[in-house]
Amino acid sequence: MSNFIYPWQEASWQQLQLLRQRMPHAILFHGAAGIGKSDFIERFAQGLLCEAVLPDGHACGQCASCGWFSQQNHPDYRRVRPEALEDEPAADGDEGDGEAKKSSAKSAKAPSKEIKIEQIRNLADFMNISTHRQGLRVVVLYPAEALNMPASNALLKTLEEPPPGTVFLLASNSLDRLLPTILSRCRKFALPMPSHAEALAWLKSQGVADADSWLREQGGAPLAAMAQAEVGNRDDLEVLLQLLAHPSVEGALKVADKLQKVPLSAQVSWLQRWLYDVFSYKLAGNIRYYPRYRKELASLAAKIHVSRLLAAIKGANERRATADHPLSPKLFLEDMLLDYAACCA
């Protein structure tokens, strides 16, 4: 559906249309993960390329440009994202992703989670020829924090001297992981988190069972909640939460061994949310993420000193920055969980 955006994005969509009269060469959309940023910017990209755009800025869905876009082969559109995302069900189909797919097919290694310099360099021919429909050319790139350093520098050079008639649409879950020079060359556009009630209503309309628990555990991000609900498996999360609720050195080592193949970034996020709940309960008696563990959270909040709790929160935040590239997942987990156990001792 060409004009599909999520209910919580309506106000942002209307605000975005005000930029169309003086379109920046690069817009950086930022907000929490799991709220639909990539879908939003691709709908905006289709609207920019549409030859009969509707008054509200949505694509018409009927013109030749919309036809090409829906078939993922628009000649004036490129999507840049990590190889790992190319394995997702979402269609890609544009020529700029071809090299990544060939590389993934030839290699037995796990698909890269980074955006590499070759992917940025592959945009050169695309940007140096005339557009096919005498309109804009659009490059969508996400998540921007997946750019490795060589790719970031290559993109920066392009943003410093942007080709005429080209619009870059970037999305980021974490602005603090981007080069300040890239930030300074983009118009930043915030996409807010939906309210809990709004997100919950949407999840229920999608038929998600136990929607409130899934939504809370994913920090209020409705798309992340729906994705986890579709998997329907809390086993790994429960293993970690049981340890956090009843910390011990022996338990930390066993859990690190058991969960070493689970994505570390997810486990750090689970720990961060748990620590937030402990801190929140200690200060105000509130629990945001794990109300199922109210008794255990209350017990921990009563005995952990604020200074130790703040140190644990700081440590978890620092680990989040390195969770995607650990030297050893098992050692990373052991260190994290042993620190937590020491904090609670």
C-alpha positions as CSV (number, residue, x, y, z in Angstrom):
1,M,0.0,0.0,0.0
2,S,1.7,3.1,-1.2
3,N,0.5,5.5,1.5
4,F,1.0,3.2,4.5
5,I,2.4,4.8,7.6
6,Y,1.8,3.8,11.2
7,P,-0.9,5.6,13.2
8,W,1.7,7.2,15.5
9,Q,3.5,8.7,12.5
10,E,0.7,10.9,11.2
11,A,1.8,14.1,12.9
12,S,5.4,13.5,11.9
13,W,4.4,13.0,8.3
14,Q,2.5,16.2,8.2
15,Q,5.4,18.1,9.7
16,L,7.8,16.5,7.2
17,Q,5.8,17.8,4.2
18,L,6.8,21.4,5.3
19,L,10.3,20.6,4.2
20,R,9.4,19.7,0.6
21,Q,9.4,23.3,-0.7
22,R,13.1,23.7,0.3
23,M,14.2,20.1,0.4
24,P,17.5,19.5,2.3
25,H,20.1,17.4,0.5
26,A,20.2,15.0,3.5
27,I,17.7,14.3,6.3
28,L,18.6,12.2,9.3
29,F,15.5,10.6,10.9
30,H,16.2,9.5,14.4
31,G,14.3,7.8,17.2
32,A,14.1,4.5,19.2
33,A,14.5,1.2,17.5
34,G,11.3,-0.7,16.6
35,I,9.0,2.3,15.9
36,G,9.0,2.0,12.0
37,K,11.7,4.6,10.9
38,S,12.8,2.6,7.9
39,D,9.2,2.1,6.7
40,F,8.5,5.8,7.2
41,I,11.5,7.0,5.1
42,E,10.8,4.5,2.3
43,R,7.2,5.8,2.1
44,F,8.7,9.4,2.0
45,A,11.2,8.3,-0.7
46,Q,8.3,6.9,-2.8
47,G,6.4,10.2,-2.4
48,L,9.5,12.2,-3.5
49,L,9.8,10.0,-6.7
50,C,6.0,9.9,-7.4
51,E,5.0,11.7,-10.6
52,A,1.5,12.5,-9.3
53,V,2.0,13.0,-5.6
54,L,-1.2,13.5,-3.6
55,P,-1.9,16.7,-1.7
56,D,-0.9,15.1,1.7
57,G,2.5,14.1,0.3
58,H,1.8,10.4,-0.2
59,A,2.6,8.7,-3.4
60,C,-0.3,8.1,-5.8
61,G,0.4,4.4,-6.2
62,Q,-0.6,4.5,-9.9
63,C,2.1,6.3,-11.9
64,A,5.0,4.6,-13.7
65,S,7.4,5.7,-10.9
66,C,5.2,4.1,-8.2
67,G,5.0,0.9,-10.3
68,W,8.8,0.7,-10.4
69,F,9.1,1.5,-6.7
70,S,6.6,-1.2,-5.7
71,Q,8.6,-3.7,-7.8
72,Q,11.9,-2.6,-6.2
73,N,13.5,-1.5,-9.4
74,H,13.1,2.2,-9.6
75,P,16.1,3.6,-11.6
76,D,16.4,6.7,-9.5
77,Y,16.3,5.0,-6.1
78,R,18.9,3.2,-4.1
79,R,18.7,1.5,-0.7
80,V,21.9,1.0,1.4
81,R,21.9,-1.2,4.4
82,P,24.0,-4.1,6.0
83,E,24.1,-7.5,4.4
84,A,22.5,-8.9,7.5
85,L,19.3,-7.0,6.7
86,E,19.2,-8.3,3.2
87,D,18.3,-11.7,4.6
88,E,15.1,-10.3,6.1
89,P,11.7,-10.9,4.5
90,A,11.5,-7.3,3.4
91,A,12.1,-6.9,-0.3
92,D,15.1,-5.1,-1.6
93,G,15.6,-5.5,-5.3
94,D,17.5,-2.4,-6.2
95,E,20.7,-2.7,-8.1
96,G,22.8,-1.1,-5.4
97,D,22.3,-4.2,-3.1
98,G,23.4,-6.7,-5.8
99,E,27.0,-6.8,-4.7
100,A,26.1,-7.4,-1.1
101,K,23.8,-10.3,-2.0
102,K,26.4,-11.9,-4.3
103,S,29.0,-11.6,-1.5
104,S,26.7,-13.2,1.0
105,A,25.8,-16.0,-1.3
106,K,29.5,-16.8,-2.0
107,S,30.6,-16.7,1.6
108,A,29.8,-19.2,4.4
109,K,30.4,-16.4,7.0
110,A,27.6,-14.7,8.8
111,P,26.3,-11.7,6.8
112,S,27.9,-8.4,7.8
113,K,26.1,-6.1,10.2
114,E,28.1,-3.1,8.9
115,I,27.6,-0.8,5.9
116,K,30.9,-1.1,4.1
117,I,32.8,1.4,2.0
118,E,32.1,-0.6,-1.2
119,Q,28.4,0.0,-0.8
120,I,29.0,3.8,-0.6
121,R,31.4,3.8,-3.6
122,N,28.8,1.8,-5.6
123,L,26.6,4.9,-5.4
124,A,29.1,6.9,-7.6
125,D,27.8,5.8,-11.0
126,F,24.2,6.2,-9.8
127,M,24.8,9.8,-8.7
128,N,26.8,10.9,-11.7
129,I,24.3,10.1,-14.5
130,S,21.1,12.0,-15.3
131,T,17.9,10.9,-13.6
132,H,15.7,8.7,-15.7
133,R,12.5,10.6,-15.0
134,Q,13.8,14.2,-14.8
135,G,13.0,14.3,-11.1
136,L,15.0,13.6,-8.0
137,R,17.2,10.7,-7.2
138,V,16.9,9.3,-3.7
139,V,19.3,7.3,-1.5
140,V,17.9,5.6,1.6
141,L,20.4,4.4,4.2
142,Y,19.8,2.7,7.5
143,P,20.7,2.2,10.2
144,A,23.3,4.9,9.9
145,E,25.2,3.7,12.9
146,A,26.0,0.6,10.9
147,L,28.4,2.6,8.8
148,N,32.0,1.5,9.5
149,M,34.6,4.2,9.7
150,P,35.8,4.0,6.0
151,A,32.2,4.0,4.8
152,S,31.4,7.0,7.2
153,N,34.3,8.9,5.7
154,A,33.2,8.1,2.1
155,L,29.7,9.2,2.9
156,L,30.9,12.4,4.5
157,K,32.7,13.4,1.3
158,T,29.5,12.9,-0.6
159,L,27.5,14.9,1.9
160,E,30.1,17.7,1.8
161,E,29.6,18.1,-2.0
162,P,26.2,16.7,-2.7
163,P,25.3,15.9,-6.3
164,P,22.5,18.1,-7.6
165,G,19.0,16.7,-7.5
166,T,20.0,14.0,-5.0
167,V,18.3,13.5,-1.6
168,F,19.8,11.3,1.1
169,L,17.4,9.9,3.7
170,L,19.2,8.3,6.7
171,A,17.7,6.6,9.7
172,S,19.4,6.1,13.1
173,N,18.5,4.5,16.4
174,S,21.5,6.2,18.1
175,L,22.8,9.6,17.1
176,D,25.7,9.4,19.6
177,R,27.2,6.6,17.4
178,L,27.5,8.8,14.3
179,L,30.4,11.0,13.4
180,P,29.7,14.6,14.5
181,T,30.6,15.8,10.9
182,I,27.9,13.6,9.4
183,L,25.4,14.9,11.9
184,S,26.3,18.5,11.0
185,R,25.6,17.9,7.3
186,C,22.1,16.5,7.8
187,R,18.9,18.0,8.7
188,K,17.8,16.1,11.8
189,F,14.2,15.0,12.0
190,A,13.0,13.2,15.2
191,L,10.4,10.4,15.0
192,P,8.9,10.0,18.5
193,M,7.9,6.9,20.3
194,P,4.2,6.3,20.4
195,S,2.4,6.5,23.7
196,H,1.9,3.2,25.5
197,A,-1.8,3.3,24.9
198,E,-1.4,4.1,21.2
199,A,1.1,1.3,20.7
200,L,-0.9,-1.2,22.7
201,A,-4.1,-0.4,20.7
202,W,-2.2,-1.0,17.5
203,L,-0.7,-4.3,18.7
204,K,-4.2,-5.5,19.7
205,S,-5.6,-4.5,16.3
206,Q,-2.9,-6.7,14.8
207,G,-4.1,-9.7,16.9
208,V,-1.0,-9.8,19.2
209,A,-1.7,-11.9,22.3
210,D,-0.3,-10.7,25.6
211,A,0.4,-7.4,23.9
212,D,1.0,-5.4,27.1
213,S,3.8,-7.7,28.3
214,W,5.5,-7.8,24.9
215,L,5.3,-4.1,24.6
216,R,6.8,-3.4,28.0
217,E,9.6,-5.8,27.5
218,Q,10.6,-4.1,24.3
219,G,10.6,-0.7,25.8
220,G,7.4,0.5,24.3
221,A,8.5,-0.1,20.7
222,P,5.5,-1.6,18.9
223,L,7.2,-3.2,15.9
224,A,9.9,-4.8,18.1
225,A,7.1,-6.1,20.4
226,M,5.2,-7.6,17.4
227,A,8.4,-9.2,16.1
228,Q,9.1,-10.8,19.4
229,A,5.5,-11.9,19.8
230,E,5.5,-13.6,16.4
231,V,8.6,-15.6,17.5
232,G,6.7,-16.3,20.7
233,N,9.8,-17.4,22.6
234,R,10.9,-15.8,25.9
235,D,13.2,-18.7,26.9
236,D,16.5,-16.8,26.6
237,L,15.0,-13.7,28.2
238,E,13.7,-15.7,31.1
239,V,17.0,-17.4,31.6
240,L,18.7,-14.0,32.0
241,L,15.9,-12.5,34.1
242,Q,16.0,-15.4,36.5
243,L,19.7,-14.8,37.1
244,L,19.1,-11.0,37.5
245,A,16.3,-11.7,40.0
246,H,18.5,-14.2,42.0
247,P,22.1,-13.2,41.3
248,S,25.1,-15.4,42.1
249,V,28.6,-16.0,40.8
250,E,27.9,-19.6,40.0
251,G,24.7,-18.7,38.2
252,A,26.4,-15.9,36.2
253,L,29.0,-18.4,34.8
254,K,26.3,-20.9,33.9
255,V,24.1,-18.3,32.2
256,A,27.0,-16.9,30.3
257,D,27.8,-20.4,28.9
258,K,24.1,-21.0,28.0
259,L,23.5,-17.7,26.3
260,Q,26.8,-17.0,24.6
261,K,25.1,-17.5,21.1
262,V,22.3,-15.1,21.9
263,P,22.9,-11.6,20.4
264,L,24.9,-9.6,23.0
265,S,23.2,-6.3,22.1
266,A,19.8,-7.8,23.1
267,Q,21.2,-9.1,26.4
268,V,22.7,-5.8,27.3
269,S,19.4,-4.1,26.5
270,W,17.6,-6.6,28.8
271,L,20.1,-5.8,31.6
272,Q,19.7,-2.1,31.0
273,R,15.9,-2.3,31.3
274,W,16.2,-4.5,34.4
275,L,18.5,-1.9,36.1
276,Y,16.2,0.9,35.0
277,D,13.3,-0.9,36.8
278,V,15.4,-1.5,39.9
279,F,16.4,2.2,40.0
280,S,12.8,3.4,39.2
281,Y,11.3,1.2,41.9
282,K,13.9,2.4,44.4
283,L,13.2,6.1,43.7
284,A,9.5,6.1,42.9
285,G,8.0,2.6,43.3
286,N,7.4,2.3,39.5
287,I,8.2,-0.6,37.2
288,R,8.2,0.0,33.4
289,Y,9.6,-3.1,31.7
290,Y,9.2,-6.2,33.9
291,P,6.1,-5.9,36.1
292,R,6.0,-9.7,36.2
293,Y,9.1,-9.5,38.5
294,R,7.7,-6.8,40.9
295,K,8.6,-8.9,44.0
296,E,12.2,-9.6,43.0
297,L,12.7,-6.0,41.8
298,A,11.4,-4.6,45.0
299,S,13.7,-6.9,47.0
300,L,16.8,-5.8,45.0
301,A,15.9,-2.1,45.2
302,A,15.7,-2.3,49.0
303,K,19.2,-3.7,49.4
304,I,21.3,-2.1,46.6
305,H,22.9,1.3,47.4
306,V,22.1,4.0,44.9
307,S,25.8,4.6,44.1
308,R,26.4,0.9,43.2
309,L,23.2,0.9,41.1
310,L,24.4,4.0,39.2
311,A,27.8,2.3,38.6
312,A,26.0,-0.8,37.3
313,I,23.9,1.3,34.9
314,K,27.0,3.2,33.7
315,G,28.8,-0.1,33.1
316,A,25.8,-1.5,31.1
317,N,25.7,1.6,29.0
318,E,29.4,1.3,28.2
319,R,29.0,-2.3,27.3
320,R,26.2,-1.5,24.8
321,A,28.7,0.4,22.7
322,T,31.0,-2.7,22.2
323,A,28.4,-5.5,22.3
324,D,28.3,-5.9,18.5
325,H,32.1,-6.5,18.3
326,P,33.2,-8.5,21.3
327,L,36.5,-10.5,21.3
328,S,34.7,-13.4,22.9
329,P,30.9,-13.4,23.5
330,K,31.3,-15.8,26.5
331,L,33.9,-13.7,28.2
332,F,31.8,-10.6,27.5
333,L,28.8,-12.1,29.2
334,E,30.8,-13.5,32.1
335,D,32.3,-10.1,32.8
336,M,28.9,-8.4,32.5
337,L,27.0,-10.8,34.7
338,L,29.7,-11.2,37.3
339,D,29.8,-7.4,37.7
340,Y,26.1,-7.4,38.2
341,A,26.3,-10.2,40.8
342,A,29.0,-8.2,42.6
343,C,26.8,-5.1,42.6
344,C,24.0,-7.1,44.2
345,A,26.1,-8.8,46.8
